[in-house]
């Protein structure tokens, strides 16, 4: 069945001959691949729109062979997000958001990730996007929540009791907070202000991120813990993140 949907292009790859394969995220179909036959050459149908981060309305036709990606019949540009490709730093950040989304969701899932990703692209394209460490952490928390991987932050992952008191820790492999009694070697220190900051950040909508002024140390520690946790969950390297770290 042919269908029409909106979609963000996460990845665009030229194939042999003149075709282009896209990995896209759609709000009703989730993550999937689609092939634009003659996409490299057909300027009239696809002029400069099969680019990473483009926001499109697409017309998709099933492939002739089962299990092969469907074909892209038509694509209308809703928002080019050109600034995300012009600046290398923006490109890497948008790539990180895309790669992270692809890593956390399987094909034909991830519908709920569409809105946060689109919003992150809009924010990144704006002149006044939030400071990167805060923006990155906020996006990671949203994607962890949407994908069901969000760590437990209330009860100790080892004894199940509500965690309070000044000594708290975070266990990467078990995915959550650990109380003083259950501490083991290798757990990250998770001081109450860092714990409280993460809890608060989960409640803040992306468009209000610019108003936050977190203490630098809280942001740094929370960012480090969440990044370690994410890399543990997805169990592979994220290229754009590695390059970003070398650059920033
Ligand atoms: Zn405990």
py3Dmol code that shows the C-alpha trace and the ligand (Angstrom):
import py3Dmol

protein = """\
ATOM      1  CA  UNK A   1       0.000   0.000   0.000  1.00  0.00           C
ATOM      2  CA  UNK A   2       1.305   3.398  -0.985  1.00  0.00           C
ATOM      3  CA  UNK A   3       1.302   5.873   1.889  1.00  0.00           C
ATOM      4  CA  UNK A   4       2.077   9.508   2.581  1.00  0.00           C
ATOM      5  CA  UNK A   5       3.773  10.624   5.792  1.00  0.00           C
ATOM      6  CA  UNK A   6       6.054  13.293   7.160  1.00  0.00           C
ATOM      7  CA  UNK A   7       9.632  12.291   8.005  1.00  0.00           C
ATOM      8  CA  UNK A   8      13.034  13.523   9.091  1.00  0.00           C
ATOM      9  CA  UNK A   9      16.008  12.267   7.088  1.00  0.00           C
ATOM     10  CA  UNK A  10      18.527  10.772   9.537  1.00  0.00           C
ATOM     11  CA  UNK A  11      20.965   9.385   7.011  1.00  0.00           C
ATOM     12  CA  UNK A  12      21.371   9.656   3.249  1.00  0.00           C
ATOM     13  CA  UNK A  13      23.561   7.290   1.252  1.00  0.00           C
ATOM     14  CA  UNK A  14      24.304   7.205  -2.471  1.00  0.00           C
ATOM     15  CA  UNK A  15      23.969   3.722  -3.923  1.00  0.00           C
ATOM     16  CA  UNK A  16      25.354   2.203  -7.086  1.00  0.00           C
ATOM     17  CA  UNK A  17      23.773   3.580 -10.229  1.00  0.00           C
ATOM     18  CA  UNK A  18      21.837   6.704  -9.437  1.00  0.00           C
ATOM     19  CA  UNK A  19      19.838   5.710  -6.405  1.00  0.00           C
ATOM     20  CA  UNK A  20      19.850   7.199  -2.923  1.00  0.00           C
ATOM     21  CA  UNK A  21      18.937   5.257   0.207  1.00  0.00           C
ATOM     22  CA  UNK A  22      17.491   7.245   3.107  1.00  0.00           C
ATOM     23  CA  UNK A  23      16.961   6.280   6.719  1.00  0.00           C
ATOM     24  CA  UNK A  24      14.042   8.307   7.988  1.00  0.00           C
ATOM     25  CA  UNK A  25      11.992   8.776  11.144  1.00  0.00           C
ATOM     26  CA  UNK A  26       8.279   9.324  10.753  1.00  0.00           C
ATOM     27  CA  UNK A  27       5.727  10.167  13.477  1.00  0.00           C
ATOM     28  CA  UNK A  28       3.418   7.334  12.386  1.00  0.00           C
ATOM     29  CA  UNK A  29       5.784   4.711  10.890  1.00  0.00           C
ATOM     30  CA  UNK A  30       8.866   5.120  13.108  1.00  0.00           C
ATOM     31  CA  UNK A  31      12.327   4.388  11.695  1.00  0.00           C
ATOM     32  CA  UNK A  32      12.547   2.908   8.217  1.00  0.00           C
ATOM     33  CA  UNK A  33      14.561   2.924   5.010  1.00  0.00           C
ATOM     34  CA  UNK A  34      13.402   4.086   1.635  1.00  0.00           C
ATOM     35  CA  UNK A  35      15.112   4.129  -1.757  1.00  0.00           C
ATOM     36  CA  UNK A  36      14.840   7.068  -4.146  1.00  0.00           C
ATOM     37  CA  UNK A  37      15.323   5.563  -7.602  1.00  0.00           C
ATOM     38  CA  UNK A  38      17.414   7.940  -9.662  1.00  0.00           C
ATOM     39  CA  UNK A  39      17.657  10.216  -6.610  1.00  0.00           C
ATOM     40  CA  UNK A  40      21.169  11.320  -7.485  1.00  0.00           C
ATOM     41  CA  UNK A  41      20.201  12.437 -10.958  1.00  0.00           C
ATOM     42  CA  UNK A  42      16.561  13.377 -10.816  1.00  0.00           C
ATOM     43  CA  UNK A  43      17.009  17.065 -10.099  1.00  0.00           C
ATOM     44  CA  UNK A  44      13.447  17.845 -10.941  1.00  0.00           C
ATOM     45  CA  UNK A  45      11.902  15.426  -8.462  1.00  0.00           C
ATOM     46  CA  UNK A  46      14.409  15.547  -5.627  1.00  0.00           C
ATOM     47  CA  UNK A  47      16.531  18.656  -6.084  1.00  0.00           C
ATOM     48  CA  UNK A  48      18.644  19.071  -2.941  1.00  0.00           C
ATOM     49  CA  UNK A  49      16.064  17.633  -0.623  1.00  0.00           C
ATOM     50  CA  UNK A  50      17.352  14.114   0.049  1.00  0.00           C
ATOM     51  CA  UNK A  51      19.877  15.549   2.477  1.00  0.00           C
ATOM     52  CA  UNK A  52      20.442  14.613   6.117  1.00  0.00           C
ATOM     53  CA  UNK A  53      18.113  16.450   8.533  1.00  0.00           C
ATOM     54  CA  UNK A  54      15.605  17.503   5.837  1.00  0.00           C
ATOM     55  CA  UNK A  55      12.023  17.530   7.075  1.00  0.00           C
ATOM     56  CA  UNK A  56       9.894  16.097   4.268  1.00  0.00           C
ATOM     57  CA  UNK A  57       6.459  14.967   3.278  1.00  0.00           C
ATOM     58  CA  UNK A  58       7.082  11.693   1.471  1.00  0.00           C
ATOM     59  CA  UNK A  59       5.049   9.419  -0.806  1.00  0.00           C
ATOM     60  CA  UNK A  60       6.204   5.834  -0.326  1.00  0.00           C
ATOM     61  CA  UNK A  61       5.467   2.835  -2.599  1.00  0.00           C
ATOM     62  CA  UNK A  62       6.187  -0.766  -1.513  1.00  0.00           C
ATOM     63  CA  UNK A  63       9.227  -2.454  -3.082  1.00  0.00           C
ATOM     64  CA  UNK A  64       8.764  -5.205  -5.681  1.00  0.00           C
ATOM     65  CA  UNK A  65      10.551  -7.712  -3.467  1.00  0.00           C
ATOM     66  CA  UNK A  66       9.454  -8.446   0.071  1.00  0.00           C
ATOM     67  CA  UNK A  67      11.937  -7.325   2.784  1.00  0.00           C
ATOM     68  CA  UNK A  68      13.586  -4.777   0.474  1.00  0.00           C
ATOM     69  CA  UNK A  69      13.137  -1.094   1.284  1.00  0.00           C
ATOM     70  CA  UNK A  70      10.149   0.623  -0.312  1.00  0.00           C
ATOM     71  CA  UNK A  71      10.539   3.306  -2.962  1.00  0.00           C
ATOM     72  CA  UNK A  72      10.285   7.042  -2.539  1.00  0.00           C
ATOM     73  CA  UNK A  73       7.918   8.279  -5.230  1.00  0.00           C
ATOM     74  CA  UNK A  74       7.748  11.919  -4.262  1.00  0.00           C
ATOM     75  CA  UNK A  75       9.214  14.190  -1.583  1.00  0.00           C
ATOM     76  CA  UNK A  76       8.135  17.707  -0.677  1.00  0.00           C
ATOM     77  CA  UNK A  77      10.412  19.839   1.437  1.00  0.00           C
ATOM     78  CA  UNK A  78       8.729  21.120   4.618  1.00  0.00           C
ATOM     79  CA  UNK A  79      11.905  22.479   6.282  1.00  0.00           C
ATOM     80  CA  UNK A  80      15.402  22.121   4.834  1.00  0.00           C
ATOM     81  CA  UNK A  81      17.337  22.756   8.112  1.00  0.00           C
ATOM     82  CA  UNK A  82      20.110  23.985   5.877  1.00  0.00           C
ATOM     83  CA  UNK A  83      22.025  25.657   8.725  1.00  0.00           C
ATOM     84  CA  UNK A  84      22.499  22.195  10.274  1.00  0.00           C
ATOM     85  CA  UNK A  85      24.573  21.178   7.257  1.00  0.00           C
ATOM     86  CA  UNK A  86      26.427  24.447   6.649  1.00  0.00           C
ATOM     87  CA  UNK A  87      28.189  24.634  10.030  1.00  0.00           C
ATOM     88  CA  UNK A  88      30.354  21.591  10.821  1.00  0.00           C
ATOM     89  CA  UNK A  89      29.664  21.888  14.536  1.00  0.00           C
ATOM     90  CA  UNK A  90      25.884  22.018  13.899  1.00  0.00           C
ATOM     91  CA  UNK A  91      26.231  19.088  11.517  1.00  0.00           C
ATOM     92  CA  UNK A  92      27.958  16.982  14.186  1.00  0.00           C
ATOM     93  CA  UNK A  93      25.399  17.883  16.838  1.00  0.00           C
ATOM     94  CA  UNK A  94      22.457  17.066  14.550  1.00  0.00           C
ATOM     95  CA  UNK A  95      24.279  13.849  13.570  1.00  0.00           C
ATOM     96  CA  UNK A  96      24.648  12.959  17.251  1.00  0.00           C
ATOM     97  CA  UNK A  97      20.909  13.471  17.836  1.00  0.00           C
ATOM     98  CA  UNK A  98      20.154  11.312  14.765  1.00  0.00           C
ATOM     99  CA  UNK A  99      22.647   8.547  15.607  1.00  0.00           C
ATOM    100  CA  UNK A 100      21.440   8.379  19.181  1.00  0.00           C
ATOM    101  CA  UNK A 101      17.827   8.073  18.034  1.00  0.00           C
ATOM    102  CA  UNK A 102      18.726   5.300  15.589  1.00  0.00           C
ATOM    103  CA  UNK A 103      20.699   3.470  18.275  1.00  0.00           C
ATOM    104  CA  UNK A 104      17.886   3.464  20.827  1.00  0.00           C
ATOM    105  CA  UNK A 105      15.026   2.326  18.600  1.00  0.00           C
ATOM    106  CA  UNK A 106      14.587  -0.682  16.323  1.00  0.00           C
ATOM    107  CA  UNK A 107      13.213  -0.422  12.774  1.00  0.00           C
ATOM    108  CA  UNK A 108       9.496   0.436  12.648  1.00  0.00           C
ATOM    109  CA  UNK A 109       9.558   1.788  16.194  1.00  0.00           C
ATOM    110  CA  UNK A 110      10.534   5.203  17.551  1.00  0.00           C
ATOM    111  CA  UNK A 111       7.382   7.091  16.574  1.00  0.00           C
ATOM    112  CA  UNK A 112       7.507   8.851  19.951  1.00  0.00           C
ATOM    113  CA  UNK A 113      11.051  10.082  19.221  1.00  0.00           C
ATOM    114  CA  UNK A 114       9.913  12.100  16.214  1.00  0.00           C
ATOM    115  CA  UNK A 115       8.658  15.170  18.055  1.00  0.00           C
ATOM    116  CA  UNK A 116      11.707  15.605  20.366  1.00  0.00           C
ATOM    117  CA  UNK A 117      14.067  15.138  17.422  1.00  0.00           C
ATOM    118  CA  UNK A 118      12.215  17.655  15.248  1.00  0.00           C
ATOM    119  CA  UNK A 119      12.177  20.106  18.141  1.00  0.00           C
ATOM    120  CA  UNK A 120      15.912  19.573  18.744  1.00  0.00           C
ATOM    121  CA  UNK A 121      16.612  20.338  15.065  1.00  0.00           C
ATOM    122  CA  UNK A 122      14.550  23.551  15.275  1.00  0.00           C
ATOM    123  CA  UNK A 123      16.349  24.602  18.473  1.00  0.00           C
ATOM    124  CA  UNK A 124      19.770  23.792  17.050  1.00  0.00           C
ATOM    125  CA  UNK A 125      19.005  25.776  13.909  1.00  0.00           C
ATOM    126  CA  UNK A 126      18.048  28.824  15.963  1.00  0.00           C
ATOM    127  CA  UNK A 127      20.589  31.473  16.834  1.00  0.00           C
ATOM    128  CA  UNK A 128      20.011  31.035  20.549  1.00  0.00           C
ATOM    129  CA  UNK A 129      20.133  27.295  21.042  1.00  0.00           C
ATOM    130  CA  UNK A 130      20.817  26.194  24.645  1.00  0.00           C
ATOM    131  CA  UNK A 131      24.448  25.629  25.709  1.00  0.00           C
ATOM    132  CA  UNK A 132      25.581  22.310  24.212  1.00  0.00           C
ATOM    133  CA  UNK A 133      26.234  20.265  27.407  1.00  0.00           C
ATOM    134  CA  UNK A 134      22.755  21.144  28.719  1.00  0.00           C
ATOM    135  CA  UNK A 135      21.068  20.656  25.339  1.00  0.00           C
ATOM    136  CA  UNK A 136      22.811  17.287  24.845  1.00  0.00           C
ATOM    137  CA  UNK A 137      21.917  15.989  28.318  1.00  0.00           C
ATOM    138  CA  UNK A 138      18.297  17.102  27.978  1.00  0.00           C
ATOM    139  CA  UNK A 139      17.969  15.333  24.611  1.00  0.00           C
ATOM    140  CA  UNK A 140      19.542  12.165  26.032  1.00  0.00           C
ATOM    141  CA  UNK A 141      17.074  12.149  28.941  1.00  0.00           C
ATOM    142  CA  UNK A 142      14.134  12.570  26.569  1.00  0.00           C
ATOM    143  CA  UNK A 143      15.312   9.736  24.331  1.00  0.00           C
ATOM    144  CA  UNK A 144      16.005   7.442  27.290  1.00  0.00           C
ATOM    145  CA  UNK A 145      12.492   8.139  28.559  1.00  0.00           C
ATOM    146  CA  UNK A 146      10.835   7.589  25.158  1.00  0.00           C
ATOM    147  CA  UNK A 147      12.759   4.367  24.534  1.00  0.00           C
ATOM    148  CA  UNK A 148      12.028   2.956  27.990  1.00  0.00           C
ATOM    149  CA  UNK A 149      15.697   2.909  29.059  1.00  0.00           C
ATOM    150  CA  UNK A 150      15.449   5.770  31.567  1.00  0.00           C
ATOM    151  CA  UNK A 151      17.365   4.808  34.728  1.00  0.00           C
ATOM    152  CA  UNK A 152      15.572   4.499  38.050  1.00  0.00           C
ATOM    153  CA  UNK A 153      16.160   7.633  40.080  1.00  0.00           C
ATOM    154  CA  UNK A 154      13.929   7.140  43.144  1.00  0.00           C
ATOM    155  CA  UNK A 155      14.514   3.719  44.649  1.00  0.00           C
ATOM    156  CA  UNK A 156      17.871   2.025  45.064  1.00  0.00           C
ATOM    157  CA  UNK A 157      18.352  -0.474  42.214  1.00  0.00           C
ATOM    158  CA  UNK A 158      19.807  -3.012  44.696  1.00  0.00           C
ATOM    159  CA  UNK A 159      17.576  -2.901  47.776  1.00  0.00           C
ATOM    160  CA  UNK A 160      14.494  -1.125  46.414  1.00  0.00           C
ATOM    161  CA  UNK A 161      14.356   1.439  49.232  1.00  0.00           C
ATOM    162  CA  UNK A 162      13.761   5.123  48.500  1.00  0.00           C
ATOM    163  CA  UNK A 163      17.185   6.788  48.311  1.00  0.00           C
ATOM    164  CA  UNK A 164      17.775   9.761  50.609  1.00  0.00           C
ATOM    165  CA  UNK A 165      20.655  11.049  52.673  1.00  0.00           C
ATOM    166  CA  UNK A 166      23.867  12.731  51.635  1.00  0.00           C
ATOM    167  CA  UNK A 167      25.697   9.670  50.246  1.00  0.00           C
ATOM    168  CA  UNK A 168      24.227   8.440  46.957  1.00  0.00           C
ATOM    169  CA  UNK A 169      25.686   6.585  43.992  1.00  0.00           C
ATOM    170  CA  UNK A 170      24.802   5.592  40.462  1.00  0.00           C
ATOM    171  CA  UNK A 171      25.255   2.084  39.038  1.00  0.00           C
ATOM    172  CA  UNK A 172      25.721   2.092  35.267  1.00  0.00           C
ATOM    173  CA  UNK A 173      25.101  -1.618  34.612  1.00  0.00           C
ATOM    174  CA  UNK A 174      21.974  -1.760  36.790  1.00  0.00           C
ATOM    175  CA  UNK A 175      20.707   1.545  35.475  1.00  0.00           C
ATOM    176  CA  UNK A 176      19.945   3.679  38.476  1.00  0.00           C
ATOM    177  CA  UNK A 177      20.587   5.208  41.850  1.00  0.00           C
ATOM    178  CA  UNK A 178      22.192   3.233  44.695  1.00  0.00           C
ATOM    179  CA  UNK A 179      21.859   3.937  48.407  1.00  0.00           C
ATOM    180  CA  UNK A 180      24.709   4.295  50.880  1.00  0.00           C
ATOM    181  CA  UNK A 181      24.238   0.756  52.227  1.00  0.00           C
ATOM    182  CA  UNK A 182      24.396  -0.888  48.807  1.00  0.00           C
ATOM    183  CA  UNK A 183      27.446   0.979  47.494  1.00  0.00           C
ATOM    184  CA  UNK A 184      29.977  -1.133  45.599  1.00  0.00           C
ATOM    185  CA  UNK A 185      33.334  -0.373  44.078  1.00  0.00           C
ATOM    186  CA  UNK A 186      32.910   1.207  40.640  1.00  0.00           C
ATOM    187  CA  UNK A 187      29.628   3.039  41.350  1.00  0.00           C
ATOM    188  CA  UNK A 188      29.669   6.710  40.364  1.00  0.00           C
ATOM    189  CA  UNK A 189      29.272   9.277  43.159  1.00  0.00           C
ATOM    190  CA  UNK A 190      25.814  10.822  42.730  1.00  0.00           C
ATOM    191  CA  UNK A 191      25.574  13.754  45.170  1.00  0.00           C
ATOM    192  CA  UNK A 192      22.071  15.015  46.105  1.00  0.00           C
ATOM    193  CA  UNK A 193      22.377  18.243  44.056  1.00  0.00           C
ATOM    194  CA  UNK A 194      23.255  16.235  40.911  1.00  0.00           C
ATOM    195  CA  UNK A 195      20.406  13.826  41.638  1.00  0.00           C
ATOM    196  CA  UNK A 196      17.969  16.725  42.135  1.00  0.00           C
ATOM    197  CA  UNK A 197      19.193  18.483  38.995  1.00  0.00           C
ATOM    198  CA  UNK A 198      18.583  15.389  36.827  1.00  0.00           C
ATOM    199  CA  UNK A 199      15.114  14.967  38.314  1.00  0.00           C
ATOM    200  CA  UNK A 200      14.332  18.603  37.558  1.00  0.00           C
ATOM    201  CA  UNK A 201      15.748  18.490  34.020  1.00  0.00           C
ATOM    202  CA  UNK A 202      13.379  15.616  33.201  1.00  0.00           C
ATOM    203  CA  UNK A 203      10.457  17.982  33.798  1.00  0.00           C
ATOM    204  CA  UNK A 204      11.737  20.923  31.752  1.00  0.00           C
ATOM    205  CA  UNK A 205      10.419  21.246  28.178  1.00  0.00           C
ATOM    206  CA  UNK A 206      13.076  21.842  25.521  1.00  0.00           C
ATOM    207  CA  UNK A 207      11.833  25.334  24.692  1.00  0.00           C
ATOM    208  CA  UNK A 208      12.499  26.435  28.290  1.00  0.00           C
ATOM    209  CA  UNK A 209      16.052  25.079  28.470  1.00  0.00           C
ATOM    210  CA  UNK A 210      17.511  28.519  27.843  1.00  0.00           C
ATOM    211  CA  UNK A 211      16.117  29.724  31.157  1.00  0.00           C
ATOM    212  CA  UNK A 212      18.035  27.139  33.205  1.00  0.00           C
ATOM    213  CA  UNK A 213      21.259  28.115  34.929  1.00  0.00           C
ATOM    214  CA  UNK A 214      22.551  24.851  36.397  1.00  0.00           C
ATOM    215  CA  UNK A 215      25.686  24.853  38.563  1.00  0.00           C
ATOM    216  CA  UNK A 216      28.582  23.879  36.296  1.00  0.00           C
ATOM    217  CA  UNK A 217      29.636  20.991  38.528  1.00  0.00           C
ATOM    218  CA  UNK A 218      26.126  19.476  38.645  1.00  0.00           C
ATOM    219  CA  UNK A 219      25.815  19.669  34.869  1.00  0.00           C
ATOM    220  CA  UNK A 220      29.249  18.140  34.385  1.00  0.00           C
ATOM    221  CA  UNK A 221      28.662  15.207  36.728  1.00  0.00           C
ATOM    222  CA  UNK A 222      25.121  14.528  35.500  1.00  0.00           C
ATOM    223  CA  UNK A 223      26.332  14.696  31.889  1.00  0.00           C
ATOM    224  CA  UNK A 224      29.171  12.273  32.546  1.00  0.00           C
ATOM    225  CA  UNK A 225      26.954   9.726  34.285  1.00  0.00           C
ATOM    226  CA  UNK A 226      24.229   9.834  31.620  1.00  0.00           C
ATOM    227  CA  UNK A 227      26.719   9.585  28.764  1.00  0.00           C
ATOM    228  CA  UNK A 228      28.368   6.547  30.350  1.00  0.00           C
ATOM    229  CA  UNK A 229      24.971   5.000  30.925  1.00  0.00           C
ATOM    230  CA  UNK A 230      23.850   5.649  27.322  1.00  0.00           C
ATOM    231  CA  UNK A 231      27.006   4.162  25.838  1.00  0.00           C
ATOM    232  CA  UNK A 232      26.487   1.130  28.067  1.00  0.00           C
ATOM    233  CA  UNK A 233      22.877   0.770  26.874  1.00  0.00           C
ATOM    234  CA  UNK A 234      23.582   1.079  23.149  1.00  0.00           C
ATOM    235  CA  UNK A 235      26.860  -0.832  23.435  1.00  0.00           C
ATOM    236  CA  UNK A 236      28.629   0.802  20.523  1.00  0.00           C
ATOM    237  CA  UNK A 237      30.572   3.935  19.713  1.00  0.00           C
ATOM    238  CA  UNK A 238      28.789   6.988  18.321  1.00  0.00           C
ATOM    239  CA  UNK A 239      31.025   8.503  15.633  1.00  0.00           C
ATOM    240  CA  UNK A 240      29.672  12.038  15.804  1.00  0.00           C
ATOM    241  CA  UNK A 241      30.132  12.063  19.587  1.00  0.00           C
ATOM    242  CA  UNK A 242      33.778  11.048  19.289  1.00  0.00           C
ATOM    243  CA  UNK A 243      34.464  13.822  16.763  1.00  0.00           C
ATOM    244  CA  UNK A 244      32.526  16.362  18.818  1.00  0.00           C
ATOM    245  CA  UNK A 245      34.679  15.564  21.837  1.00  0.00           C
ATOM    246  CA  UNK A 246      37.845  16.087  19.850  1.00  0.00           C
ATOM    247  CA  UNK A 247      36.514  19.409  18.577  1.00  0.00           C
ATOM    248  CA  UNK A 248      34.873  21.014  21.605  1.00  0.00           C
TER     249      UNK A 248
END
"""
ligand_1 = """\
1
ZN
Zn 20.154 0.095 48.569
"""
view = py3Dmol.view(width=600, height=400)
view.addModel(protein, "pdb")
view.setStyle({"model": 0}, {"cartoon": {"style": "trace"}})
view.addModel(ligand_1, "xyz")
view.setStyle({"model": 1}, {"stick": {}})
view.zoomTo()
view.show()
